[in-house]
Amino acid sequence: MTVTRFTNCHLIDNGKVYHDQDLYFDNETRKICSAPASANEISNTINLKGQMLAPGLLDIQNNGIYGLNFSNLNDKSSALDIADFKRFYQDAMAKYLTTGVTATCPTVTSNFPSVYRKVLPIYKPSRLEDQTDSLGAHLEGPFINLQKKGCHPTETFVDAKGGERKLLEVYGSSESLRDNVCIITAAPEIDGVLDLIPFITKHNIVYAIGHTMTDYETGVKAIEKGCTMITHMYNAMPQPHHRNAGVVGLINLPNGEGTNTVSPSPSIASAKDKTPYFGLICDGVHVDPSMANLAYRSNPEKCVLVTDAMHLIGLPDGEYKWDGQIIVKTGDRLYLKGTDTLAGAATTLPQCIRNLMKWANISLATAVKLATNNAALSIGVEKERGYLNVGCDADFIVLNKEGYVTRVFKLGNEIKSSDLSVGDSSYPAESRLAAAL
């Protein structure tokens, strides 16, 4: 066995900084390993010169990148169209890797059955050294509430009255779900959805509440049936009221004696140890900084930073056609033309980390945890990704103290970072200096 050693670095993991540590990975398996018994086994040493090494970032909700819409195939797509899409996908995922995101859940918004049959096989989980991996698709819709449609095409919306048959009619076979899908977002109040949660989770798929008008009690019932996540907190759901907490209240389920003067109902009590993870978009557009801080402070251990990025990320400002609609891009703000309806985001995950650091006054290590450890735990991949533990993939980012990604390593293969442009005057001089070291 030969190994590569990172040295003169500080490790970020578990929300902490472990100072002056070395980290090793096996050159053959491309997984983190223990220190070798002999120095002769070290074939390569990378001196990080005092910078910080963290797990690669995981983005579990992302609708598209660098011009690629993850939903952009349909029943009219030819074999040539699919081949072109696959090439576009590989190129876009290679570019996304430069931001420090080493794995993502390609998110397919509400669509017709023909779309799922064409795109899902492309999003089968991968393990590659030159592009952002897929963790499996995130299916956001079409079992969602018309009142919280966001920018989803309403003509695709369906109920689940047909049970398992209806779910498979829309998404495809059980094998396709098990092999290609990581998360399904659906509104529990839609007919049939609650009863489908055990079927979904049986396929090793995370069920998430989202695009919903559900009340708190129905949310608790969903949790009792296996719900473990809430999609993009605050967005596309009823806003909390002090006498009607709604979905937002689910991130603070009663968790022990002395937390309430009034005993919880039996249904709430049975769910008390099953508080779901929740995605939080910290782009400064979807969620006000003060409300992002409120959600984070309410339950830091279950908070997962997500981008909810649209395919317009990385493209110039302007108007773009999407599913028969027009999206207006101005900087990182995306809206449906002529409305105040948000159409996703265009902010990178490292920027979301830096934003929450500022808004919640938290350390870099604490913020990174939300896009690595917490993200991995939320979808059950913590033994392979999201940590610096022995056995995890050699997917890393190198950070300076301000939280800019200066280097990226994918299965030990170094990729140039696009998060920080050396010599770009828009970045702090200290950051440019750190990147140049």
C-alpha positions as CSV (number, residue, x, y, z in Angstrom):
1,M,0.0,0.0,0.0
2,T,1.2,3.5,-0.8
3,V,-0.4,6.6,0.7
4,T,-0.6,10.4,0.1
5,R,-0.1,12.6,3.2
6,F,-1.5,16.1,3.7
7,T,0.7,17.9,6.2
8,N,1.1,21.4,7.9
9,C,-2.7,21.7,7.9
10,H,-5.6,22.1,10.3
11,L,-8.5,19.7,9.8
12,I,-12.2,20.8,9.9
13,D,-14.6,18.1,10.9
14,N,-17.5,17.7,13.4
15,G,-17.8,21.4,13.7
16,K,-14.3,21.7,15.1
17,V,-10.8,22.6,14.0
18,Y,-8.1,20.0,14.7
19,H,-4.9,22.0,14.7
20,D,-1.6,20.8,13.2
21,Q,-2.7,17.4,12.0
22,D,-1.8,15.1,9.1
23,L,-4.3,13.3,7.0
24,Y,-3.6,10.2,4.8
25,F,-5.4,8.5,1.9
26,D,-4.8,5.2,0.2
27,N,-3.6,5.8,-3.4
28,E,-5.3,2.7,-4.6
29,T,-8.7,2.8,-2.9
30,R,-8.8,6.6,-2.9
31,K,-10.2,6.5,0.6
32,I,-8.9,8.1,3.9
33,C,-6.7,5.7,5.8
34,S,-4.7,5.6,9.0
35,A,-1.1,6.8,9.3
36,P,1.1,4.1,7.7
37,A,3.4,2.0,9.8
38,S,6.4,3.1,7.8
39,A,7.4,6.4,6.2
40,N,8.4,4.4,3.1
41,E,4.7,3.9,2.3
42,I,4.2,7.6,1.8
43,S,4.6,8.2,-1.9
44,N,3.4,11.9,-1.9
45,T,3.3,14.7,0.6
46,I,1.1,17.8,0.1
47,N,2.1,20.8,2.3
48,L,-1.0,22.9,2.9
49,K,1.0,25.7,4.5
50,G,-1.3,26.2,7.5
51,Q,-4.6,26.2,5.6
52,M,-7.6,24.1,6.5
53,L,-8.6,20.8,5.0
54,A,-12.3,19.9,5.2
55,P,-14.5,17.2,3.6
56,G,-15.9,18.0,0.1
57,L,-19.2,19.9,0.2
58,L,-22.5,18.1,-0.5
59,D,-25.4,19.9,-2.1
60,I,-28.5,17.9,-1.7
61,Q,-30.8,20.2,-3.6
62,N,-29.7,21.6,-6.9
63,N,-31.9,22.1,-10.0
64,G,-29.2,22.8,-12.5
65,I,-25.8,24.3,-13.1
66,Y,-23.8,26.2,-15.8
67,G,-26.7,26.2,-18.3
68,L,-27.8,22.6,-17.7
69,N,-31.3,22.0,-16.5
70,F,-31.5,18.6,-14.7
71,S,-35.1,18.2,-16.0
72,N,-34.3,18.9,-19.7
73,L,-35.3,15.7,-21.4
74,N,-38.7,14.5,-22.4
75,D,-40.6,12.0,-24.6
76,K,-39.5,13.8,-27.7
77,S,-35.8,13.5,-26.8
78,S,-34.0,11.3,-29.4
79,A,-31.0,9.0,-28.7
80,L,-28.8,11.9,-30.1
81,D,-30.5,14.3,-27.7
82,I,-29.8,12.0,-24.8
83,A,-26.2,11.6,-25.8
84,D,-25.8,15.4,-26.1
85,F,-27.4,15.8,-22.7
86,K,-25.0,13.3,-21.1
87,R,-22.0,15.2,-22.5
88,F,-23.5,18.5,-21.3
89,Y,-24.1,16.9,-17.9
90,Q,-20.5,15.7,-17.6
91,D,-19.1,19.1,-18.5
92,A,-21.4,20.9,-16.1
93,M,-20.6,18.6,-13.3
94,A,-16.9,19.1,-13.9
95,K,-17.3,22.8,-13.7
96,Y,-19.4,22.5,-10.5
97,L,-16.6,20.5,-8.9
98,T,-14.4,23.6,-9.1
99,T,-16.8,25.3,-6.5
100,G,-15.9,22.7,-3.9
101,V,-19.1,20.7,-4.2
102,T,-17.9,17.1,-4.6
103,A,-21.3,15.5,-4.7
104,T,-24.9,16.6,-5.3
105,C,-28.4,15.4,-5.7
106,P,-29.5,16.5,-9.2
107,T,-33.0,17.9,-8.5
108,V,-35.8,17.2,-11.0
109,T,-38.7,19.6,-10.5
110,S,-42.3,18.6,-11.1
111,N,-42.6,16.9,-14.5
112,F,-44.3,14.4,-16.7
113,P,-43.5,10.6,-16.4
114,S,-41.6,10.7,-19.7
115,V,-39.0,13.1,-18.2
116,Y,-38.3,10.9,-15.2
117,R,-37.8,7.9,-17.4
118,K,-35.2,9.7,-19.5
119,V,-33.2,11.5,-16.8
120,L,-33.2,9.3,-13.8
121,P,-30.7,6.7,-15.1
122,I,-28.2,9.5,-15.7
123,Y,-28.3,10.4,-12.0
124,K,-27.4,7.0,-10.7
125,P,-24.9,7.5,-7.8
126,S,-21.4,7.9,-9.1
127,R,-17.8,7.9,-7.8
128,L,-15.6,9.8,-10.2
129,E,-12.3,11.8,-9.9
130,D,-13.0,14.6,-12.4
131,Q,-16.5,15.8,-11.7
132,T,-19.1,16.3,-9.0
133,D,-20.7,13.0,-8.2
134,S,-24.4,12.3,-8.2
135,L,-25.8,11.1,-4.9
136,G,-29.0,10.1,-6.7
137,A,-31.8,12.3,-7.9
138,H,-33.9,14.6,-5.7
139,L,-37.4,14.4,-7.1
140,E,-39.2,17.7,-6.0
141,G,-42.8,17.1,-7.1
142,P,-45.1,16.6,-8.8
143,F,-47.1,15.4,-5.7
144,I,-47.2,18.9,-4.4
145,N,-49.8,21.6,-3.4
146,L,-51.1,24.0,-6.1
147,Q,-51.1,26.8,-3.5
148,K,-47.4,26.5,-3.0
149,K,-46.4,25.7,-6.6
150,G,-43.5,28.1,-6.7
151,C,-42.2,28.1,-10.3
152,H,-43.2,24.4,-10.9
153,P,-45.4,23.8,-14.0
154,T,-48.9,23.1,-12.6
155,E,-50.0,21.0,-15.5
156,T,-47.7,18.2,-14.2
157,F,-49.2,18.1,-10.7
158,V,-50.9,14.9,-9.6
159,D,-52.3,13.2,-6.5
160,A,-51.4,9.8,-5.1
161,K,-54.8,8.3,-4.8
162,G,-53.6,5.2,-6.7
163,G,-51.0,4.5,-4.0
164,E,-47.8,2.6,-5.0
165,R,-49.2,2.1,-8.5
166,K,-49.5,5.9,-9.0
167,L,-46.1,6.6,-7.7
168,L,-44.5,4.1,-10.1
169,E,-46.7,5.3,-12.9
170,V,-45.1,8.8,-12.5
171,Y,-41.5,8.0,-11.5
172,G,-40.9,4.6,-13.2
173,S,-40.1,1.2,-11.8
174,S,-39.2,0.2,-8.2
175,E,-35.7,-0.7,-9.5
176,S,-35.3,2.8,-11.0
177,L,-36.3,4.4,-7.7
178,R,-33.9,2.2,-5.7
179,D,-31.0,2.7,-8.1
180,N,-31.3,6.3,-9.1
181,V,-33.2,8.3,-6.5
182,C,-32.0,9.8,-3.1
183,I,-34.8,12.1,-2.0
184,I,-38.5,12.6,-2.8
185,T,-40.2,15.9,-1.8
186,A,-44.0,15.7,-1.6
187,A,-46.8,17.5,0.3
188,P,-48.2,15.1,2.9
189,E,-51.7,16.6,2.6
190,I,-52.0,15.5,-1.0
191,D,-54.4,12.5,-1.3
192,G,-52.4,9.3,-0.8
193,V,-49.0,10.8,0.0
194,L,-49.0,10.0,3.7
195,D,-49.6,6.3,3.1
196,L,-46.8,6.2,0.5
197,I,-44.1,7.3,2.9
198,P,-43.2,3.8,4.2
199,F,-43.1,2.6,0.6
200,I,-40.7,5.4,-0.3
201,T,-38.4,4.9,2.6
202,K,-38.4,1.1,2.0
203,H,-36.5,1.9,-1.2
204,N,-33.8,3.6,0.9
205,I,-35.1,7.0,-0.3
206,V,-35.5,10.0,2.0
207,Y,-39.0,11.4,2.1
208,A,-39.1,15.2,2.6
209,I,-42.0,17.6,3.2
210,G,-42.1,20.4,0.8
211,H,-44.3,22.7,-1.5
212,T,-47.0,22.2,1.1
213,M,-49.9,23.7,3.0
214,T,-49.8,21.1,5.6
215,D,-50.4,21.8,9.3
216,Y,-48.2,20.9,12.2
217,E,-50.3,17.8,13.2
218,T,-50.2,16.4,9.7
219,G,-46.4,17.0,9.6
220,V,-46.0,15.0,12.8
221,K,-48.0,12.2,11.2
222,A,-45.6,12.3,8.2
223,I,-42.7,12.0,10.7
224,E,-44.3,9.0,12.4
225,K,-44.5,7.3,9.0
226,G,-40.8,8.0,8.1
227,C,-40.4,11.6,7.0
228,T,-36.8,12.7,7.9
229,M,-36.4,16.0,6.0
230,I,-38.0,19.3,5.2
231,T,-37.2,20.9,1.8
232,H,-36.0,24.5,1.7
233,M,-37.2,25.8,5.1
234,Y,-39.7,28.7,5.0
235,N,-40.1,28.5,1.2
236,A,-43.2,27.0,-0.4
237,M,-44.9,26.4,3.0
238,P,-47.2,28.3,5.4
239,Q,-45.3,30.8,7.4
240,P,-45.2,30.2,11.2
241,H,-47.6,31.9,13.6
242,H,-47.2,31.8,17.4
243,R,-50.4,29.9,17.7
244,N,-50.0,27.9,14.5
245,A,-46.4,26.7,13.9
246,G,-47.0,24.8,10.8
247,V,-44.2,22.9,9.0
248,V,-41.6,25.3,10.5
249,G,-42.5,24.1,14.0
250,L,-41.4,20.6,13.1
251,I,-37.8,21.5,13.6
252,N,-38.4,21.9,17.3
253,L,-40.4,18.8,18.3
254,P,-40.7,18.3,22.1
255,N,-37.6,16.4,23.1
256,G,-37.8,15.5,26.7
257,E,-39.2,16.2,30.1
258,G,-39.5,19.8,31.2
259,T,-39.7,21.3,27.7
260,N,-43.4,21.9,27.9
261,T,-45.8,22.8,30.7
262,V,-48.6,21.0,28.7
263,S,-48.0,17.4,27.9
264,P,-47.8,16.8,24.1
265,S,-50.4,14.7,22.3
266,P,-49.6,11.0,21.9
267,S,-48.8,11.6,18.2
268,I,-46.3,14.3,19.0
269,A,-44.8,12.4,21.9
270,S,-44.0,9.4,19.7
271,A,-42.2,11.7,17.2
272,K,-40.2,13.6,19.8
273,D,-36.8,11.9,18.9
274,K,-37.4,12.1,15.1
275,T,-36.9,15.8,14.4
276,P,-36.3,16.1,10.7
277,Y,-33.3,17.6,9.0
278,F,-34.2,20.8,7.1
279,G,-32.6,22.4,4.1
280,L,-31.7,26.1,4.4
281,I,-30.9,28.4,1.5
282,C,-28.5,31.1,2.7
283,D,-28.3,33.1,-0.5
284,G,-29.8,36.2,1.1
285,V,-32.7,36.1,-1.4
286,H,-34.8,33.1,-0.4
287,V,-34.6,33.7,3.3
288,D,-33.9,36.9,5.2
289,P,-30.7,36.6,7.2
290,S,-32.4,37.1,10.5
291,M,-34.8,34.2,9.7
292,A,-32.0,32.0,8.5
293,N,-30.3,32.6,11.8
294,L,-33.5,31.8,13.7
295,A,-33.9,28.4,11.9
296,Y,-30.2,27.6,12.4
297,R,-30.2,28.5,16.1
298,S,-33.4,26.4,16.6
299,N,-31.7,23.2,15.7
300,P,-28.1,23.4,14.5
301,E,-27.7,19.6,14.4
302,K,-30.5,19.2,11.8
303,C,-29.7,22.2,9.6
304,V,-28.4,21.4,6.1
305,L,-27.2,24.2,3.8
306,V,-28.4,23.9,0.2
307,T,-28.2,26.1,-2.8
308,D,-31.5,25.3,-4.6
309,A,-29.4,26.5,-7.6
310,M,-31.0,26.9,-11.0
311,H,-29.2,26.1,-14.3
312,L,-28.6,29.8,-14.7
313,I,-25.9,29.8,-12.1
314,G,-22.7,30.8,-13.9
315,L,-24.5,32.4,-16.8
316,P,-24.7,36.2,-17.5
317,D,-27.7,38.3,-16.4
318,G,-30.7,38.4,-18.7
319,E,-34.0,36.7,-19.6
320,Y,-34.1,32.9,-20.1
321,K,-36.9,30.6,-21.2
322,W,-37.7,27.7,-18.9
323,D,-40.6,25.2,-19.1
324,G,-42.7,27.7,-21.1
325,Q,-41.9,30.5,-18.6
326,I,-39.4,33.4,-18.5
327,I,-36.8,33.7,-15.7
328,V,-35.1,37.0,-15.2
329,K,-31.6,36.7,-13.8
330,T,-30.1,39.7,-12.0
331,G,-26.9,38.8,-10.2
332,D,-27.8,35.9,-7.9
333,R,-31.5,36.8,-8.0
334,L,-33.9,34.7,-10.1
335,Y,-37.6,35.5,-10.5
336,L,-40.4,34.6,-12.9
337,K,-40.8,37.6,-15.3
338,G,-43.4,40.1,-14.2
339,T,-43.8,38.5,-10.7
340,D,-42.1,38.4,-7.4
341,T,-42.1,34.6,-7.5
342,L,-38.6,33.2,-6.8
343,A,-37.3,30.8,-9.4
344,G,-34.5,29.1,-7.5
345,A,-31.1,30.5,-6.8
346,A,-27.7,31.3,-8.4
347,T,-25.5,31.4,-5.3
348,T,-22.7,28.8,-4.7
349,L,-22.5,26.6,-1.6
350,P,-19.3,28.2,-0.3
351,Q,-20.9,31.6,-0.5
352,C,-23.9,30.2,1.5
353,I,-21.4,29.0,4.1
354,R,-19.8,32.5,4.3
355,N,-23.2,34.1,4.5
356,L,-24.3,32.1,7.5
357,M,-21.0,32.6,9.2
358,K,-21.8,36.3,9.1
359,W,-25.5,36.2,9.8
360,A,-25.3,33.8,12.8
361,N,-21.9,34.9,14.0
362,I,-20.6,31.3,13.8
363,S,-17.1,29.9,13.1
364,L,-16.0,28.5,9.7
365,A,-15.9,25.0,11.2
366,T,-19.4,25.3,12.5
367,A,-20.8,26.5,9.2
368,V,-18.9,23.9,7.1
369,K,-20.5,21.2,9.2
370,L,-23.9,22.1,7.8
371,A,-22.7,21.4,4.2
372,T,-20.7,18.3,5.0
373,N,-21.5,16.3,8.2
374,N,-25.1,17.3,8.5
375,A,-25.7,16.9,4.7
376,A,-24.2,13.4,4.8
377,L,-26.2,12.3,7.8
378,S,-29.4,13.6,6.4
379,I,-29.3,11.2,3.4
380,G,-27.4,8.3,5.2
381,V,-24.0,8.5,3.3
382,E,-21.9,9.5,6.3
383,K,-19.8,6.3,6.1
384,E,-18.6,7.2,2.6
385,R,-18.8,11.0,2.3
386,G,-19.0,14.2,4.3
387,Y,-16.5,13.3,7.0
388,L,-12.7,13.0,7.4
389,N,-13.1,9.5,8.9
390,V,-11.1,6.5,7.9
391,G,-13.0,4.8,5.0
392,C,-14.5,7.9,3.6
393,D,-13.6,9.0,0.1
394,A,-10.6,11.3,-0.5
395,D,-12.9,14.2,-1.4
396,F,-11.6,17.4,0.1
397,I,-11.6,21.2,0.0
398,V,-8.8,23.5,1.2
399,L,-10.1,26.7,2.9
400,N,-8.5,29.9,4.0
401,K,-9.6,31.4,7.3
402,E,-12.3,33.5,5.6
403,G,-14.0,30.4,4.1
404,Y,-12.9,30.7,0.5
405,V,-12.1,27.4,-1.3
406,T,-8.6,27.6,-2.5
407,R,-8.1,24.0,-3.7
408,V,-10.3,21.0,-4.4
409,F,-9.4,17.3,-4.3
410,K,-11.6,14.7,-5.8
411,L,-10.6,11.1,-4.9
412,G,-7.2,12.6,-4.3
413,N,-7.0,14.3,-7.7
414,E,-6.5,18.0,-7.5
415,I,-8.9,20.3,-9.3
416,K,-8.4,24.1,-9.6
417,S,-10.9,26.1,-7.5
418,S,-13.2,28.7,-9.0
419,D,-14.3,30.0,-5.7
420,L,-11.4,32.4,-5.3
421,S,-9.7,34.1,-8.3
422,V,-6.2,35.1,-7.4
423,G,-5.7,38.7,-8.4
424,D,-9.4,39.5,-8.6
425,S,-9.9,42.8,-6.8
426,S,-13.4,41.8,-5.8
427,Y,-11.9,39.5,-3.1
428,P,-10.2,40.7,0.0
429,A,-6.5,41.1,-0.3
430,E,-5.9,38.7,2.5
431,S,-7.9,36.0,0.6
432,R,-5.9,36.6,-2.6
433,L,-2.7,36.3,-0.6
434,A,-3.8,33.1,1.1
435,A,-4.8,31.5,-2.3
436,A,-1.4,32.4,-3.7
437,L,0.5,30.6,-1.0
